[in-house]
Amino acid sequence: MVLFTITLAKEVFLMLGFWRSHKEYQSYLLEKILPFFESDKDNVLQYEKSLSKLYILDLDPLLPLLAPYYSIVGAPAKNQPELIRSFILMSELGYQSVTEWVEKLRYNEIFCIMIGLTKSEIHQVGTYYDIINRIWLQNPELEYQFNHSLHNFKRKPSKKLGKNKKQPPRHPGIIQKFVDLALEGKSFDSRPEILMQQIFAKIGVAPAAKDGLYGDTQKLAVSGDGTCVNSGGSSYGIKECDCVKNGNFKCDCKRRFSDADARWGWDSYHEQWFYGFMEYILSVYNKDLKCDLPLYLRLVQAQRYDGVTAIVALAEAKKLYASFNFDSFLGDGAHDNYATYQLLHKWDMKAIIPLNETNKGNFKFPPPVEVTKEGVPICMSKNLMIHDGFMKDRCRIKWRCPLACGKIDSCDCKDKCSPSDYGRVVYTKPEWDLRYFTVIPRGSDEWKLQMNKRTASERVNKRILNDYKLELAHARGKKRTFWWSLVHSINVLLDARIKVSGFSFIDLLEEKLLQAA
């Protein structure tokens, strides 16, 4: 066992060169920043948040994860944790251009120290893109061929869909097909971004969960929502035909595109078409700590319906976070379909999804009792009955008489109903109609309380898009767009960890000065 460990460490060294441990980096950072703090305190204070975030960012879990993707022959890669740390600092300080950032490092010694390097050791621009290419698990030859080949030209659609109107699924029944695959245990591991997702899980989600930011990971309420991400590439492409020479300036011939992955999609919030991608994020809201936390990231084509992406995202997230238990799922009206309810029911997850306005009142099967369009039973006096819990052992929802529960003062049907002081009791079963008879009844206080958490996904989207300015990087292609989304999401989690813990790197510097005195 000892021999195996030594052999493995040697192979890792050959693959990645020297990997400075997290503890060594922390000591290095304190030692190198302290003289600057003594001589120019205000200059260091302006980077208090950045220093604090990098100090707690442990990159050690990435060593065994990345090692298999580096060759054991040739010159070893150098300073890989420092390179990843550089991306995090770049995102934190609001730099969008790698070229501009590398130039900045050449003239700013504090930034170099924060990364863990000297000025002579800073990476070249190409090295930044090399690591992105390396951890994007797509066949490089196929990727190159796809990006440099001609593609069909698609004009921006002229018809607008209206406010809060989603693009419908392109293929009828596609959600049910994905649900069937998920229930059969089919794997979705062929995606090229899987390693990036694992990186996010290791250095982003795992430490945050350990700090208690996600609350009880055995009872997670996850919210799912998509957000529009504009591409940095042009939707017009580059013509290689002779149509312009022949006087045809509006041809639809195939073209080359700087972002061959981008597509046209409908932005229902801004009521406009956009060219780029749809990012679907699973998020968690910690009510006690008031934190909005990203959990899982997925980048899909712009026209992809959220209801379709949700199935794949949940299946992938459950496998990625096998030690977590997903207790409930919160989504908007785009997730309101029987296939999704079927999947959540099989996975023992509570569905907290509002009814889609276009489908309200349509029961799959007529219920055996009179109910409202939200699935609440109506008593003889036409009053809404009162929710009294879910009986998990018999898989049914209990409802009681509103008079007996003190919700109404009188009832004309008291003598015709139940003579018991406990009042009439009615049961509804989710199996009658999973969409209407949800485990947490629609309209109940608990439903409203849980539904309020759904906006966490929208706030996380806002942080990545607006606060960290994802689109200003003008990234082209799914690979780089996803990478920047991942980097910004790690910063969002670091922000939350700093906020909750109250940790400050400046306190450590002050303590060092006191010890020296």
LOROVEX-112495 format. One line per 10 residues: number of its first residue (from 1); their letters; for each residue z, y, x of C-alpha. Coordinates in Angstrom, 2 decimals. Example, Ala and Ser with C-alpha at 12.3 -4.5 7.8 and 13.67 -1.06 7.14 Angstrom:
2
1	AS	7.80,-4.50,12.30; 7.14,-1.06,13.67
This chain:
517
1	MVLFTITLAK	0.00,0.00,0.00; 0.87,2.38,2.84; -2.32,1.44,4.68; -4.37,2.14,1.55; -2.76,5.56,1.15; -3.50,6.49,4.77; -7.10,5.27,4.44; -7.58,7.25,1.23; -6.17,10.40,2.79; -8.54,10.00,5.75
11	EVFLMLGFWR	-11.55,9.62,3.44; -10.50,12.67,1.44; -10.23,14.64,4.68; -13.76,13.59,5.67; -15.05,14.62,2.27; -13.29,17.94,1.86; -12.03,18.93,5.29; -8.59,20.51,5.48; -6.99,21.06,2.07; -4.05,23.46,2.23
21	SHKEYQSYLL	-1.33,22.27,-0.14; 0.11,24.49,-2.84; 3.45,24.85,-1.04; 1.70,25.78,2.19; -0.36,28.39,0.34; 2.77,29.88,-1.26; 4.44,30.21,2.16; 1.24,31.71,3.62; 0.98,34.26,0.80; 4.58,35.41,1.17
31	EKILPFFESD	4.31,35.68,4.93; 1.03,37.63,4.97; 1.68,40.01,2.05; 5.19,40.98,3.16; 4.04,43.36,5.96; 1.72,45.16,3.51; 4.60,45.45,1.04; 6.81,47.02,3.71; 4.19,49.52,4.90; 2.37,50.35,1.63
41	KDNVLQYEKS	4.40,49.18,-1.35; 2.31,50.94,-4.02; -0.85,49.26,-2.82; 0.71,45.83,-3.33; 2.34,46.73,-6.63; -1.03,47.32,-8.28; -1.83,43.62,-7.73; 1.52,42.32,-8.99; -0.01,40.34,-11.85; -2.79,38.87,-9.71
51	LSKLYILDLD	-0.35,37.82,-6.98; 2.00,36.25,-9.52; -0.78,34.25,-11.15; -2.18,32.91,-7.89; 1.30,32.03,-6.64; 1.92,29.69,-9.60; -1.63,28.29,-9.73; -1.29,24.79,-8.26; -4.67,23.40,-7.16; -3.30,20.20,-5.59
61	PLLPLLAPYY	-4.26,18.03,-8.64; -7.93,18.79,-7.90; -7.96,17.01,-4.55; -8.31,13.42,-5.88; -10.47,14.68,-8.74; -13.08,16.42,-6.56; -13.05,14.10,-3.54; -15.52,11.51,-4.94; -18.16,14.22,-5.34; -18.30,15.11,-1.63
71	SIVGAPAKNQ	-20.18,13.10,0.96; -18.26,11.10,3.57; -20.93,11.85,6.19; -21.91,15.12,7.81; -19.82,18.24,8.18; -16.88,18.37,5.74; -16.70,21.14,3.17; -14.21,23.82,4.15; -11.64,25.77,2.19; -12.48,24.40,-1.26
81	PELIRSFILM	-9.13,25.32,-2.91; -9.56,28.83,-1.51; -13.03,28.96,-3.06; -11.72,28.03,-6.52; -8.85,30.50,-6.09; -11.44,33.16,-5.26; -13.17,32.57,-8.61; -9.83,32.96,-10.42; -9.05,36.23,-8.61; -12.56,37.49,-9.19
91	SELGYQSVTE	-12.15,36.89,-12.93; -8.66,38.44,-12.98; -9.86,41.65,-11.30; -12.92,41.97,-13.52; -15.68,41.34,-10.98; -18.81,39.84,-12.55; -21.20,39.59,-9.57; -20.57,37.02,-6.83; -22.63,39.09,-4.38; -20.58,42.20,-5.10
101	WVEKLRYNEI	-17.36,40.20,-4.82; -18.22,38.71,-1.41; -19.07,42.18,-0.15; -15.72,43.46,-1.46; -13.85,40.70,0.40; -15.37,41.80,3.70; -13.58,45.14,3.46; -10.35,44.20,1.66; -7.85,42.21,3.69; -5.33,41.90,0.84
111	FCIMIGLTKS	-7.91,40.16,-1.36; -8.69,37.74,1.48; -5.00,36.95,1.91; -4.58,36.42,-1.83; -7.35,33.82,-1.69; -5.83,32.24,1.42; -8.40,33.21,4.06; -9.04,35.65,6.86; -12.03,37.98,6.76; -13.89,35.75,9.19
121	EIHQVGTYYD	-13.42,32.74,6.90; -14.71,34.13,3.62; -17.38,32.05,1.89; -21.01,33.06,1.67; -22.60,33.76,-1.71; -24.44,30.44,-1.74; -21.19,28.50,-1.31; -19.91,29.83,-4.63; -22.95,28.51,-6.46; -22.86,25.26,-4.49
131	IINRIWLQNP	-19.50,24.21,-5.90; -20.67,25.00,-9.44; -23.74,22.84,-8.88; -21.67,20.06,-7.34; -19.24,19.68,-10.25; -21.94,19.96,-12.93; -22.72,16.28,-13.40; -26.40,16.43,-14.19; -29.21,14.83,-12.23; -30.33,17.70,-9.93
141	ELEYQFNHSL	-33.97,16.60,-9.99; -34.11,16.45,-13.78; -32.28,19.77,-14.00; -34.73,21.42,-11.62; -37.71,19.97,-13.45; -36.38,21.20,-16.80; -35.58,24.71,-15.56; -38.95,25.19,-13.82; -41.23,23.67,-16.44; -42.97,25.44,-19.33
151	HNFKRKPSKK	-41.20,25.61,-22.69; -42.22,26.57,-26.21; -41.83,30.24,-27.06; -39.64,30.93,-30.09; -39.67,34.39,-31.66; -36.50,35.90,-33.04; -36.25,34.86,-36.73; -36.92,37.71,-39.10; -34.90,36.45,-42.05; -31.22,37.38,-42.00
161	LGKNKKQPPR	-28.67,34.97,-43.44; -26.06,37.51,-44.55; -22.39,38.24,-43.88; -20.26,35.18,-43.06; -23.20,32.86,-43.72; -23.53,30.06,-41.18; -26.73,28.41,-40.10; -26.86,25.12,-42.00; -27.13,21.80,-40.11; -30.72,21.12,-39.07
171	HPGIIQKFVD	-30.47,17.43,-39.96; -28.98,16.33,-43.32; -26.21,13.79,-42.90; -25.76,14.49,-39.17; -22.01,15.13,-39.53; -21.50,11.74,-41.19; -23.48,10.07,-38.40; -21.25,11.64,-35.75; -18.14,10.67,-37.72; -19.32,7.06,-37.89
181	LALEGKSFDS	-19.88,7.07,-34.12; -16.43,8.54,-33.49; -14.75,5.98,-35.75; -16.58,3.20,-33.92; -15.08,4.49,-30.69; -18.42,5.50,-29.21; -18.15,7.45,-25.98; -19.46,10.98,-25.50; -18.83,10.92,-21.73; -22.44,11.53,-20.67
191	RPEILMQQIF	-22.05,15.30,-20.92; -22.58,17.12,-17.58; -19.57,19.42,-18.11; -17.01,16.59,-18.26; -15.73,17.20,-14.70; -15.30,20.91,-15.40; -13.33,20.00,-18.53; -11.13,17.71,-16.45; -10.54,20.54,-13.95; -9.44,22.79,-16.81
201	AKIGVAPAAK	-7.13,20.07,-18.11; -5.55,19.47,-14.67; -4.88,23.02,-13.44; -4.90,24.91,-16.74; -3.57,22.89,-19.66; -1.25,20.42,-17.87; 0.96,23.07,-16.16; 1.07,25.14,-19.36; 2.12,22.08,-21.35; 4.78,21.28,-18.73
211	DGLYGDTQKL	6.13,24.82,-19.13; 6.40,24.21,-22.88; 3.70,26.66,-23.91; 1.99,24.16,-26.22; 5.29,23.24,-27.84; 5.64,19.62,-28.91; 2.50,17.95,-27.53; 3.21,14.97,-29.79; 2.66,17.17,-32.83; -0.18,19.52,-31.95
221	AVSGDGTCVN	-1.87,21.66,-34.58; -5.29,22.46,-33.11; -7.67,25.14,-34.38; -11.41,24.87,-33.94; -13.91,27.70,-34.06; -17.22,28.69,-32.52; -18.16,32.01,-30.96; -21.54,33.45,-30.01; -22.28,33.93,-26.30; -25.33,35.96,-25.34
231	SGGSSYGIKE	-27.42,34.69,-22.46; -28.19,36.81,-19.41; -31.79,35.60,-19.57; -34.70,37.07,-21.49; -35.90,35.45,-24.69; -39.52,36.46,-23.91; -39.98,34.35,-20.80; -42.78,34.66,-18.25; -46.32,34.02,-19.41; -48.61,31.87,-17.29
241	CDCVKNGNFK	-51.55,31.83,-19.68; -54.66,34.08,-19.62; -54.14,35.42,-23.14; -53.30,38.96,-21.97; -56.49,39.13,-19.91; -58.40,38.14,-23.03; -56.75,40.88,-25.10; -54.18,38.68,-26.90; -50.80,40.28,-26.31; -48.86,38.26,-28.94
251	CDCKRRFSDA	-49.64,34.68,-28.06; -47.17,31.82,-28.57; -48.17,29.85,-25.47; -45.59,27.94,-23.44; -43.69,29.99,-20.86; -41.15,29.83,-18.06; -37.62,31.01,-18.91; -34.83,32.10,-16.58; -32.47,30.44,-19.07; -34.26,27.41,-20.44
261	DARWGWDSYH	-31.07,26.23,-22.22; -30.69,29.31,-24.43; -31.72,29.34,-28.11; -31.74,31.71,-31.07; -28.67,31.54,-33.29; -27.18,33.49,-36.18; -24.10,35.65,-35.57; -22.49,35.66,-39.02; -19.85,38.23,-38.04; -22.25,40.91,-36.74
271	EQWFYGFMEY	-25.01,39.82,-39.13; -27.65,39.54,-36.44; -29.59,37.00,-34.44; -28.54,36.41,-30.84; -30.09,34.55,-27.91; -27.75,32.29,-25.99; -25.16,29.63,-26.79; -22.41,28.73,-29.20; -19.05,28.11,-27.55; -16.69,25.92,-29.52
281	ILSVYNKDLK	-13.03,26.13,-28.54; -10.03,24.08,-29.64; -6.92,26.25,-29.46; -3.19,26.00,-30.12; -0.89,28.73,-31.39; 2.77,28.70,-30.31; 4.58,30.56,-33.06; 7.89,30.81,-31.22; 6.36,32.18,-28.01; 3.58,34.04,-29.85
291	CDLPLYLRLV	0.92,32.63,-27.50; -2.71,31.77,-28.22; -3.77,28.97,-25.90; -7.19,27.41,-25.26; -7.08,23.60,-25.11; -10.67,22.42,-24.98; -14.05,24.08,-24.31; -17.52,23.00,-25.41; -20.81,24.90,-25.00; -23.67,23.92,-27.32
301	QAQRYDGVTA	-27.00,25.28,-28.51; -26.81,28.55,-30.43; -28.09,27.06,-33.68; -25.57,24.18,-33.68; -23.43,24.09,-36.82; -19.66,24.31,-36.14; -19.01,21.39,-38.47; -21.14,19.17,-36.23; -19.63,20.35,-32.95; -16.08,19.88,-34.29
311	IVALAEAKKL	-16.51,16.11,-34.57; -17.67,15.70,-30.98; -15.09,18.18,-29.66; -12.19,16.41,-31.36; -13.33,12.99,-30.15; -13.70,14.25,-26.58; -10.40,16.17,-26.62; -8.44,13.19,-27.92; -9.75,11.12,-25.03; -9.22,13.84,-22.42
321	YASFNFDSFL	-5.64,14.45,-23.57; -4.69,10.85,-24.29; -0.98,11.60,-23.85; -1.09,14.28,-26.57; -0.92,13.58,-30.29; -3.12,15.71,-32.54; -1.13,16.12,-35.75; -3.38,18.49,-37.69; -6.71,20.29,-37.51; -7.35,23.84,-38.71
331	GDGAHDNYAT	-10.89,25.05,-39.29; -12.89,27.52,-41.36; -15.23,26.77,-44.27; -17.90,25.39,-41.93; -15.70,22.31,-41.51; -15.33,21.72,-45.27; -17.22,18.46,-45.74; -16.19,14.97,-46.79; -17.17,13.38,-43.49; -14.72,15.57,-41.56
341	YQLLHKWDMK	-11.90,14.82,-44.00; -12.68,11.12,-43.65; -12.41,11.31,-39.86; -9.15,13.30,-39.92; -7.67,10.86,-42.46; -8.53,7.87,-40.25; -7.01,9.61,-37.23; -3.87,10.48,-39.23; -4.49,14.20,-38.78; -3.67,16.68,-41.52
351	AIIPLNETNK	-6.70,18.68,-42.67; -6.06,22.41,-43.10; -9.50,23.70,-44.06; -10.31,26.24,-46.79; -12.77,25.23,-49.46; -16.28,26.45,-48.85; -17.16,28.96,-51.59; -20.49,27.24,-52.25; -18.81,23.88,-52.87; -15.72,24.86,-54.84
361	GNFKFPPPVE	-15.01,22.85,-57.96; -17.14,19.87,-56.96; -14.95,16.77,-56.84; -16.39,13.68,-55.22; -14.72,11.63,-57.96; -13.11,13.02,-61.18; -9.31,13.14,-60.66; -7.14,11.12,-63.11; -5.00,14.21,-63.89; -5.97,17.77,-64.71
371	VTKEGVPICM	-5.90,19.85,-61.54; -6.98,23.26,-60.32; -9.98,23.73,-58.06; -7.53,23.61,-55.13; -6.19,20.19,-56.21; -2.84,21.31,-57.76; -1.84,19.36,-60.94; -1.43,21.32,-64.17; 1.41,20.40,-66.55; 1.28,20.21,-70.38
381	SKNLMIHDGF	2.20,23.89,-70.69; -0.68,24.81,-68.36; 1.64,25.79,-65.52; 1.10,24.73,-61.92; 3.35,21.87,-60.89; 5.54,22.25,-57.81; 4.84,20.42,-54.57; 7.79,18.21,-53.59; 6.64,16.48,-50.42; 4.30,13.81,-49.13
391	MKDRCRIKWR	5.39,10.19,-49.42; 3.84,8.75,-46.27; 4.91,5.15,-47.00; 2.92,5.16,-50.27; 0.32,7.74,-49.19; 0.79,10.01,-52.17; 1.84,13.59,-52.89; 4.76,14.27,-55.22; 4.71,17.10,-57.79; 7.57,18.16,-60.08
401	CPLACGKIDS	8.02,20.08,-63.31; 8.07,23.86,-62.67; 10.88,24.32,-65.25; 13.14,21.76,-63.58; 12.44,23.39,-60.22; 13.43,26.81,-61.55; 9.99,28.33,-61.09; 9.67,29.29,-64.77; 12.41,30.34,-67.26; 11.22,28.46,-70.34
411	CDCKDKCSPS	8.64,25.96,-71.51; 7.25,25.29,-75.01; 6.51,21.68,-74.08; 10.01,20.76,-72.88; 10.72,18.40,-75.78; 7.26,16.81,-75.61; 7.40,16.17,-71.87; 10.21,14.37,-69.99; 13.79,14.27,-71.41; 15.16,13.94,-67.86
421	DYGRVVYTKP	16.88,16.92,-66.22; 14.82,16.08,-63.14; 11.68,16.89,-65.10; 8.25,15.33,-65.22; 6.93,13.91,-61.96; 3.24,13.52,-61.13; 1.67,11.95,-58.07; -1.71,12.65,-56.55; -3.29,10.52,-53.87; -5.50,11.76,-51.03
431	EWDLRYFTVI	-7.63,8.65,-51.46; -8.79,9.99,-54.85; -10.51,12.87,-53.08; -9.67,13.62,-49.44; -11.13,17.08,-49.73; -8.94,18.28,-52.60; -5.76,16.22,-52.36; -4.86,17.13,-48.79; -1.56,15.93,-47.30; -0.39,19.55,-47.18
441	PRGSDEWKLQ	-1.37,20.78,-50.66; -3.69,23.75,-50.83; -1.96,26.96,-51.84; 1.53,25.71,-50.97; 3.84,27.75,-48.75; 3.41,25.23,-45.95; -0.38,25.42,-46.33; -0.33,29.19,-46.02; 2.02,29.00,-43.04; -0.22,26.53,-41.23
451	MNKRTASERV	-3.41,28.35,-42.20; -2.15,31.50,-40.48; -2.36,29.62,-37.16; -6.11,29.18,-37.50; -6.81,32.70,-36.27; -5.52,31.60,-32.85; -9.00,30.27,-32.08; -10.52,33.64,-32.92; -8.04,35.45,-30.68; -8.73,33.05,-27.80
461	NKRILNDYKL	-12.47,33.64,-28.26; -11.82,37.37,-28.17; -9.83,37.11,-24.94; -12.57,35.20,-23.15; -15.45,37.30,-24.50; -13.93,40.77,-24.55; -10.85,40.88,-22.32; -12.44,38.88,-19.50; -15.97,40.04,-20.38; -17.75,36.68,-20.23
471	ELAHARGKKR	-21.13,38.11,-21.19; -21.07,40.85,-18.53; -21.63,38.22,-15.86; -25.16,37.90,-17.31; -25.00,34.18,-16.53; -28.16,32.20,-17.10; -28.01,28.59,-18.12; -25.39,26.43,-19.73; -23.92,25.41,-16.36; -22.92,28.86,-15.13
481	TFWWSLVHSI	-21.98,30.16,-18.57; -19.62,27.23,-19.07; -18.13,27.64,-15.59; -17.26,31.29,-16.18; -15.79,30.43,-19.56; -13.60,27.83,-17.84; -12.44,30.28,-15.15; -11.57,32.93,-17.74; -9.72,30.34,-19.85; -7.58,29.36,-16.87
491	NVLLDARIKV	-6.68,33.04,-16.50; -5.76,33.20,-20.19; -3.31,30.33,-19.66; -1.93,31.93,-16.49; -1.38,35.15,-18.45; 0.64,33.19,-21.01; 2.70,31.41,-18.35; 3.55,34.70,-16.65; 4.40,36.32,-19.98; 6.74,33.54,-21.09
501	SGFSFIDLLE	8.42,32.87,-17.73; 8.72,36.52,-16.69; 7.90,35.49,-13.12; 6.97,38.25,-10.67; 5.76,37.76,-7.12; 7.18,41.20,-6.30; 10.69,39.85,-6.93; 10.13,37.29,-4.17; 9.01,40.03,-1.78; 12.07,42.14,-2.61
511	EKLLQAA	14.28,39.12,-1.98; 12.63,38.54,1.40; 13.25,42.14,2.39; 16.91,41.87,1.44; 17.29,38.70,3.50; 15.66,40.37,6.49; 18.02,43.33,6.19
